[in-house]
Amino acid sequence: MIRVIIENILLFLLPTLFYVGYVFLTRDPAAKKDLLSGAPLIWLFAAGTLLVVIVLVAFGSTSGGRPGQHYDPPSMKDGRIEPGRIQ
């Protein structure tokens, strides 16, 4: 569960990390002390939120089976691991 939370936090912060990287690479060395001064924080917040929502909707709508199906977990058969599947 903690992995899912960390992934969502990183997705949320991704636009800000790109912005900080861009500012770090394009500003002169004397002005690199405060990378977030003048940053469009509202737009970065909105972009991060939109990114998280898009990813959650995409994964929520493409994974899993239909109602009534059941999941067979991976199992060992004849010395081989058979992958899990939804039936």
N, CA and C atoms as a LAMMPS dump frame, in Angstrom:
ITEM: TIMESTEP
0
ITEM: NUMBER OF ATOMS
261
ITEM: BOX BOUNDS ff ff ff
-5.0000000000000000e+02 5.0000000000000000e+02
-5.0000000000000000e+02 5.0000000000000000e+02
-5.0000000000000000e+02 5.0000000000000000e+02
ITEM: ATOMS id mol type element x y z
1 1 1 N 0.818 -1.199 0
2 1 2 C 0 0 0
3 1 3 C 0.862 1.264 0
4 2 1 N 1.984 1.2 0.719
5 2 2 C 2.846 2.378 0.781
6 2 3 C 3.435 2.683 -0.601
7 3 1 N 3.643 1.638 -1.42
8 3 2 C 4.17 1.847 -2.773
9 3 3 C 3.193 2.654 -3.615
10 4 1 N 1.92 2.36 -3.486
11 4 2 C 0.898 3.092 -4.255
12 4 3 C 0.878 4.557 -3.829
13 5 1 N 0.984 4.811 -2.543
14 5 2 C 0.981 6.19 -2.036
15 5 3 C 2.214 6.936 -2.54
16 6 1 N 3.371 6.299 -2.485
17 6 2 C 4.607 6.948 -2.945
18 6 3 C 4.536 7.224 -4.446
19 7 1 N 4.002 6.271 -5.229
20 7 2 C 3.877 6.494 -6.668
21 7 3 C 2.963 7.677 -6.97
22 8 1 N 1.857 7.789 -6.257
23 8 2 C 0.941 8.911 -6.496
24 8 3 C 1.559 10.241 -6.083
25 9 1 N 2.305 10.256 -5.002
26 9 2 C 2.982 11.487 -4.583
27 9 3 C 4.023 11.892 -5.621
28 10 1 N 4.778 10.922 -6.13
29 10 2 C 5.775 11.244 -7.159
30 10 3 C 5.117 11.722 -8.447
31 11 1 N 3.992 11.121 -8.829
32 11 2 C 3.265 11.605 -10.002
33 11 3 C 2.789 13.038 -9.79
34 12 1 N 2.312 13.328 -8.587
35 12 2 C 1.834 14.671 -8.278
36 12 3 C 2.977 15.693 -8.348
37 13 1 N 4.158 15.297 -7.901
38 13 2 C 5.301 16.218 -7.874
39 13 3 C 6.066 16.28 -9.197
40 14 1 N 5.753 15.413 -10.138
41 14 2 C 6.496 15.348 -11.392
42 14 3 C 6.527 16.668 -12.167
43 15 1 N 5.409 17.38 -12.349
44 15 2 C 5.5 18.668 -13.054
45 15 3 C 6.407 19.67 -12.336
46 16 1 N 6.369 19.68 -11.014
47 16 2 C 7.227 20.591 -10.258
48 16 3 C 8.695 20.207 -10.419
49 17 1 N 8.988 18.914 -10.42
50 17 2 C 10.371 18.47 -10.609
51 17 3 C 10.886 18.843 -11.993
52 18 1 N 10.031 18.709 -13.015
53 18 2 C 10.434 19.143 -14.352
54 18 3 C 10.673 20.649 -14.39
55 19 1 N 9.812 21.404 -13.738
56 19 2 C 9.969 22.864 -13.712
57 19 3 C 11.28 23.251 -13.011
58 20 1 N 11.546 22.65 -11.871
59 20 2 C 12.78 22.971 -11.128
60 20 3 C 14.002 22.59 -11.966
61 21 1 N 13.956 21.438 -12.631
62 21 2 C 15.072 21.04 -13.489
63 21 3 C 15.285 22.007 -14.643
64 22 1 N 14.182 22.444 -15.261
65 22 2 C 14.282 23.408 -16.361
66 22 3 C 14.869 24.733 -15.876
67 23 1 N 14.374 25.228 -14.754
68 23 2 C 14.879 26.495 -14.217
69 23 3 C 16.348 26.358 -13.82
70 24 1 N 16.703 25.229 -13.245
71 24 2 C 18.091 25.008 -12.832
72 24 3 C 19.025 25.025 -14.043
73 25 1 N 18.573 24.454 -15.142
74 25 2 C 19.437 24.389 -16.323
75 25 3 C 19.47 25.689 -17.115
76 26 1 N 18.437 26.523 -17.003
77 26 2 C 18.385 27.718 -17.844
78 26 3 C 18.801 29.005 -17.137
79 27 1 N 18.785 29.038 -15.821
80 27 2 C 19.188 30.269 -15.123
81 27 3 C 20.694 30.354 -14.994
82 28 1 N 21.174 31.593 -14.839
83 28 2 C 22.602 31.773 -14.614
84 28 3 C 22.96 31.317 -13.199
85 29 1 N 24.21 30.98 -12.958
86 29 2 C 24.611 30.409 -11.658
87 29 3 C 24.302 31.309 -10.454
88 30 1 N 24.316 32.6 -10.629
89 30 2 C 24.056 33.488 -9.491
90 30 3 C 22.587 33.455 -9.058
91 31 1 N 21.68 33.137 -9.954
92 31 2 C 20.246 33.168 -9.654
93 31 3 C 19.682 31.798 -9.277
94 32 1 N 20.521 30.79 -9.108
95 32 2 C 20.038 29.438 -8.82
96 32 3 C 19.76 29.188 -7.342
97 33 1 N 19.9 30.2 -6.511
98 33 2 C 19.707 30.004 -5.071
99 33 3 C 18.258 29.71 -4.729
100 34 1 N 17.335 30.375 -5.381
101 34 2 C 15.917 30.188 -5.081
102 34 3 C 15.201 29.755 -6.359
103 35 1 N 15.094 28.442 -6.552
104 35 2 C 14.555 27.915 -7.801
105 35 3 C 13.047 28.081 -7.92
106 36 1 N 12.331 28.16 -6.812
107 36 2 C 10.877 28.235 -6.876
108 36 3 C 10.324 29.648 -6.748
109 37 1 N 11.201 30.657 -6.72
110 37 2 C 10.683 32.022 -6.671
111 37 3 C 10.089 32.367 -8.032
112 38 1 N 8.887 32.829 -8.018
113 38 2 C 8.207 33.159 -9.257
114 38 3 C 7.644 31.951 -9.984
115 39 1 N 7.645 30.802 -9.333
116 39 2 C 7.113 29.596 -9.968
117 39 3 C 5.592 29.666 -10.042
118 40 1 N 5.021 29.154 -11.1
119 40 2 C 3.552 29.115 -11.222
120 40 3 C 2.996 27.941 -10.399
121 41 1 N 2.987 28.099 -9.091
122 41 2 C 2.646 26.988 -8.204
123 41 3 C 1.214 26.488 -8.402
124 42 1 N 0.289 27.387 -8.701
125 42 2 C -1.097 26.953 -8.924
126 42 3 C -1.161 26.054 -10.155
127 43 1 N -0.472 26.448 -11.228
128 43 2 C -0.487 25.637 -12.444
129 43 3 C 0.253 24.318 -12.247
130 44 1 N 1.333 24.33 -11.485
131 44 2 C 2.037 23.088 -11.193
132 44 3 C 1.172 22.156 -10.354
133 45 1 N 0.449 22.714 -9.376
134 45 2 C -0.479 21.932 -8.556
135 45 3 C -1.573 21.335 -9.442
136 46 1 N -2.13 22.134 -10.335
137 46 2 C -3.196 21.651 -11.221
138 46 3 C -2.675 20.571 -12.172
139 47 1 N -1.481 20.769 -12.716
140 47 2 C -0.909 19.771 -13.623
141 47 3 C -0.624 18.464 -12.89
142 48 1 N -0.112 18.543 -11.668
143 48 2 C 0.139 17.334 -10.885
144 48 3 C -1.143 16.608 -10.54
145 49 1 N -2.172 17.354 -10.16
146 49 2 C -3.461 16.747 -9.848
147 49 3 C -4.056 16.085 -11.076
148 50 1 N -4.006 16.766 -12.213
149 50 2 C -4.538 16.208 -13.452
150 50 3 C -3.786 14.941 -13.854
151 51 1 N -2.474 14.936 -13.696
152 51 2 C -1.671 13.762 -14.024
153 51 3 C -2.057 12.567 -13.16
154 52 1 N -2.22 12.786 -11.855
155 52 2 C -2.617 11.705 -10.952
156 52 3 C -4.005 11.182 -11.318
157 53 1 N -4.945 12.071 -11.586
158 53 2 C -6.307 11.651 -11.924
159 53 3 C -6.312 10.849 -13.23
160 54 1 N -5.582 11.299 -14.239
161 54 2 C -5.533 10.587 -15.519
162 54 3 C -4.961 9.184 -15.334
163 55 1 N -3.871 9.077 -14.578
164 55 2 C -3.254 7.766 -14.365
165 55 3 C -4.179 6.851 -13.569
166 56 1 N -4.83 7.364 -12.529
167 56 2 C -5.738 6.532 -11.742
168 56 3 C -6.937 6.069 -12.562
169 57 1 N -7.483 6.941 -13.379
170 57 2 C -8.623 6.548 -14.222
171 57 3 C -8.176 5.527 -15.266
172 58 1 N -7.011 5.736 -15.868
173 58 2 C -6.524 4.81 -16.891
174 58 3 C -6.292 3.424 -16.309
175 59 1 N -5.633 3.341 -15.169
176 59 2 C -5.382 2.033 -14.57
177 59 3 C -6.641 1.424 -13.98
178 60 1 N -7.526 2.239 -13.465
179 60 2 C -8.769 1.729 -12.9
180 60 3 C -9.708 1.172 -13.943
181 61 1 N -9.642 1.703 -15.157
182 61 2 C -10.568 1.248 -16.184
183 61 3 C -9.981 0.163 -17.076
184 62 1 N -8.679 -0.102 -16.989
185 62 2 C -8.082 -1.105 -17.867
186 62 3 C -7.632 -2.356 -17.15
187 63 1 N -7.636 -2.382 -15.84
188 63 2 C -7.167 -3.569 -15.14
189 63 3 C -8.335 -4.236 -14.422
190 64 1 N -8.197 -5.513 -14.217
191 64 2 C -9.238 -6.252 -13.518
192 64 3 C -10.157 -6.959 -14.486
193 65 1 N -11.022 -7.767 -13.937
194 65 2 C -11.943 -8.536 -14.757
195 65 3 C -13.356 -8.019 -14.626
196 66 1 N -14.245 -8.693 -15.314
197 66 2 C -15.657 -8.344 -15.239
198 66 3 C -16.271 -8.935 -13.977
199 67 1 N -17.407 -8.437 -13.561
200 67 2 C -18.079 -9.025 -12.404
201 67 3 C -18.385 -10.501 -12.649
202 68 1 N -18.168 -11.317 -11.653
203 68 2 C -18.413 -12.743 -11.76
204 68 3 C -17.179 -13.55 -12.12
205 69 1 N -16.137 -12.904 -12.615
206 69 2 C -14.905 -13.616 -12.916
207 69 3 C -14.104 -13.783 -11.633
208 70 1 N -13.239 -14.777 -11.618
209 70 2 C -12.38 -14.953 -10.452
210 70 3 C -10.922 -15.002 -10.89
211 71 1 N -10.053 -14.681 -9.949
212 71 2 C -8.628 -14.592 -10.216
213 71 3 C -7.956 -15.866 -9.733
214 72 1 N -7.211 -16.517 -10.617
215 72 2 C -6.396 -17.67 -10.244
216 72 3 C -4.969 -17.168 -10.064
217 73 1 N -4.428 -17.223 -8.845
218 73 2 C -3.075 -16.706 -8.619
219 73 3 C -2.023 -17.595 -9.284
220 74 1 N -0.796 -17.09 -9.403
221 74 2 C 0.27 -17.917 -9.974
222 74 3 C 0.428 -19.205 -9.157
223 75 1 N 0.733 -20.297 -9.861
224 75 2 C 0.896 -21.58 -9.175
225 75 3 C 2.048 -22.348 -9.807
226 76 1 N 2.542 -23.337 -9.059
227 76 2 C 3.649 -24.166 -9.526
228 76 3 C 3.067 -25.444 -10.119
229 77 1 N 3.344 -25.693 -11.407
230 77 2 C 2.889 -26.91 -12.084
231 77 3 C 4.057 -27.504 -12.855
232 78 1 N 4.367 -28.744 -12.573
233 78 2 C 5.453 -29.466 -13.25
234 78 3 C 6.778 -28.715 -13.165
235 79 1 N 7.055 -28.102 -12.039
236 79 2 C 8.312 -27.388 -11.841
237 79 3 C 8.372 -26.036 -12.514
238 80 1 N 7.276 -25.577 -13.079
239 80 2 C 7.23 -24.261 -13.721
240 80 3 C 6.196 -23.409 -13.008
241 81 1 N 6.402 -22.114 -13.039
242 81 2 C 5.43 -21.192 -12.465
243 81 3 C 4.45 -20.773 -13.558
244 82 1 N 3.196 -21.124 -13.367
245 82 2 C 2.131 -20.712 -14.278
246 82 3 C 1.67 -19.328 -13.855
247 83 1 N 1.587 -18.376 -14.764
248 83 2 C 1.174 -17.023 -14.37
249 83 3 C -0.282 -16.979 -13.923
250 84 1 N -0.594 -15.987 -13.115
251 84 2 C -1.966 -15.796 -12.683
252 84 3 C -2.825 -15.311 -13.837
253 85 1 N -4.131 -15.572 -13.728
254 85 2 C -5.032 -15.145 -14.791
255 85 3 C -6.437 -14.94 -14.219
256 86 1 N -7.205 -14.22 -14.97
257 86 2 C -8.6 -13.959 -14.604
258 86 3 C -9.478 -14.837 -15.478
259 87 1 N -10.355 -15.635 -14.834
260 87 2 C -11.233 -16.525 -15.585
261 87 3 C -12.679 -16.22 -15.258
